[in-house]
Amino acid sequence: MRLAVFVTLLLIFPVTHAGALAPDDARHLLARTGFAAAPADVDALGPLGRTEAAARLIEAAGAQASVAPPEWTRAWRPPPRLGDMEPEARKAVMRAWREQGRDLKAWWYLEMIASPTPLTEVMTLFWHNHFTSQLRKVKAPYLMYRQNVVLRRHALGNFSEMLRAVARDPAMLVYLDGARNRDTAPNENFARELLELFTLGEGHYSETDIKETARAFTGWSLERGTGEFRFRRAWHDGGEKSLLGHRGRFGGGEVLDILLAHPRTAEHVTEKLWRAFVSDQPEPQEVARLAQLFRDFDYEIRPLLFALLTSEAFWRVENRGRLIKSPTDLIVGTVRQFDIPIERPVVLVRLGRRLGQDLFDPPNVKGWPGGEAWITADSLIGRQTMLQFLTGAGEPGMGPGDGRAMARRSKMVAALIDRWAAGLPEHWSSAQSLTGLLVPVAPVDAAVLDRDASGALVRRLLMDPVYQLK
Amino acid sequence: MIGQRNRVPDSARRRFLRCGVALAAGLPLAGLWPRPSHAAGASLGGRVLVLLELNGGNDGLNTVVPYDDRLYDRARPSLAVPRDRVLQLDERLGLNAALEPLMPLWRDGELAIALGLGYQPPNRSHFRSIEIWNTASDSDEVLHDGWVARVLGEAPGPDRDDLAADGLVLGGVTGPLAGGRLRTVVMREPERFLRQAAKMTPMGTAAANPALSHVLRVREEIHASASVMESRLQRAPALDTRFPQGPLGRQLAVAARLIAAGVPLGAIKVSQTGYDTHAQQAGRHPRLLEQLAASLAAFREALVGAGLWDRVLVMTYAEFGRRVAENASNGTDHGTAAPHFILGGRVRGGLYGMPPALGDLDGGDLRPTMDFRRLYATAAQGWWGLPPSREALAGQRPLPCLS
């Protein structure tokens, strides 16, 4: 089905840029869809046009992680009832969960760094910020891992299937209190976020719609022993509900049908994707066109993404470097770009948290606000310090270990960056082309261009404000 | 301050220009431009707000003790503070004896206590509840920006351009000082911050790309904060006051040093952790309170010495109080309402509001008697002289505890 969709798309889309991709274009596409632009990848996309390049990246994206997850993710062990435990035993459980949580976060960083198709991870992270859950509320890392697997499986699949999977996802049932939503005491938490954040968006529903939605989802619960979804018929309110102009004895499934049939859902998701891939200024007409296409393709995500990445706005010169890198973009992108060795992955977790993006623990149900909010006086200092640390020009404090270990590491990484720059193929080795590879727009510090292409130039570019952009 | 005047943020300049154009076009503008009610001069009237977070949720009942209430003793067979260990404030309430270092402030009328602060319906999750307190949201409302960012953002009038930073975080998360266009600096000690900021040379702010101009603007702000801080600190004499050992003492020592040096700041946040006393509270809680009181007393001494105690308002806050009944581990679990301290040279001491009734609990928890946002309204309107909040503080009025 997906292949057929693609053939159709390639046929119906006017191929306006049949010619080869300029290096600038290729790096723009790669930086927005895969954290960084490796010289070899830029070269590989070169002979293709914009349409084919976008299609190739989208087609290649997978649905599974490549790095083996931590051992404990293999089986569900029902959590003990914390309330009944002695304080010491309870502390031990909490400690084990904390360690697992750190491992889980580190694992995702490693996956983003190692993934052969980074677009898979860019999209999984996008959905993590859409269908948010927080480890600190869900507590059991296993459930958060399972949710991450679900989000990755559907990341470039079908939005309606993903929405249905998320509504039954155990971590989500815990996070938004669905597990305790029953006829005698409806809990509106999931219903509210389903309407406000996951589908329609603010201002397109009433308080009554929320109440009725909550009633429809009563009984959608989970089984402690298995850690799986379970529908508890005895908890379900089978009465008639009325929402968004529809009336019937709806269950949760029917409510999802109604929400998916509502035009706002596609618009809401499309607008968010626009902010993630194109610019901070969604263009209403374009969003409407893309959202219509999204619905025409029954919520298949690949065609929507393809249309977005081949849109005129995506390639427009004013939109280059128009997005602010998230902490994850910055950390993963820099590590990927230079293939920086990571001895202790947990350091990445600490860096991300320091810069304001603690994976699996967004600040609240709305997720990370992103955009300009990423850069504050505090986080900008943190970003610069982190880049110095990662690239071997750092001072102690950000990294692990004592001053001497830091100094050793600094020397090692600095040498690695020097080697990276020295080993570039000839056509990448001018200051001009190297700059074009590493930053999306001209550096503010124009003096860097007078330098030779070398590790020193790389370090200068990383300190330039434009390195914060993508 | 010379050279700082041109740091009017671009957005403010644009807003001004737009208004100017509208005025010229004869459009009705009344109400668009609220006037600050405080005197002109130093930014925010030269008044610093110090926010002190009691991280973990402080046990209000063992802090301001209803020592005359038999229900209190009954609910806490092992944890009730005995009557003879209470520093009586009136015939019903008294401070935990560990707070003795605060008694001179109480006697001098520099300590106000707001009673029964909370919100309805309560949320007992640390994360969610501190988010509500940080953002001043309703119980079921999710907001990103901290309440200080929200009240200052809502009132474009007050002049903050002279401040080295709107917010300074010395302990814990950014919380109330996060978000909006607030210029918030996070540091543990000034020297390290100055070293890091030295690398942020300004590079201009002009850029057609809005994302780039944002980064450049923030860079410039860091540079400006650091230069003011550095020049003031260079000229400042060392403080004589000895602060208690421990994180809170260290944070308040840095705060006192910066204020005494004349570094102009809007709000400073400090934090004391450890209040999540689920077990063995009888030993731990008084030690926390003792640290709190001794650190605050030192802070006051330092600023009285510098002649600036009149320019400072300190306020405590926490995500919640604790349950009325003690638990089986000689501790207390997450609860609801709690009292908080307000202190400073301009404070009119005393008890404000009503203590929650122990005879009228809500599922074992205290019912709040005062909206927590009244504390913030006291800071915003009473202290900084901002116009009454339209949205940020749900229309709460300030407590009459400032002179």
Chai-1 contact restraints between the chains, C-beta under 6 A:
chainA,res_idxA,chainB,res_idxB,connection_type,confidence,min_distance_angstrom,max_distance_angstrom,comment,restraint_id
A,P87,B,A279,contact,1.0,0.0,6.0,A-B,restraint_1
A,P87,B,S329,contact,1.0,0.0,6.0,A-B,restraint_2
A,R136,B,F127,contact,1.0,0.0,6.0,A-B,restraint_3
A,G321,B,N209,contact,1.0,0.0,6.0,A-B,restraint_4
A,R322,B,A211,contact,1.0,0.0,6.0,A-B,restraint_5
A,I324,B,A211,contact,1.0,0.0,6.0,A-B,restraint_6
A,N364,B,V142,contact,1.0,0.0,6.0,A-B,restraint_7
A,V365,B,V142,contact,1.0,0.0,6.0,A-B,restraint_8
A,K366,B,V142,contact,1.0,0.0,6.0,A-B,restraint_9
A,P369,B,H144,contact,1.0,0.0,6.0,A-B,restraint_10
A,E372,B,H214,contact,1.0,0.0,6.0,A-B,restraint_11
A,I375,B,V215,contact,1.0,0.0,6.0,A-B,restraint_12
A,I375,B,V218,contact,1.0,0.0,6.0,A-B,restraint_13
A,A377,B,R183,contact,1.0,0.0,6.0,A-B,restraint_14
A,A377,B,V185,contact,1.0,0.0,6.0,A-B,restraint_15
A,A377,B,V218,contact,1.0,0.0,6.0,A-B,restraint_16
A,A377,B,E221,contact,1.0,0.0,6.0,A-B,restraint_17
A,A377,B,I222,contact,1.0,0.0,6.0,A-B,restraint_18
A,D378,B,V186,contact,1.0,0.0,6.0,A-B,restraint_19
A,L380,B,V218,contact,1.0,0.0,6.0,A-B,restraint_20
A,I381,B,Q196,contact,1.0,0.0,6.0,A-B,restraint_21
A,V444,B,M203,contact,1.0,0.0,6.0,A-B,restraint_22
A,P465,B,V215,contact,1.0,0.0,6.0,A-B,restraint_23
A,P465,B,L216,contact,1.0,0.0,6.0,A-B,restraint_24
A,Q468,B,V215,contact,1.0,0.0,6.0,A-B,restraint_25
A,L469,B,A211,contact,1.0,0.0,6.0,A-B,restraint_26
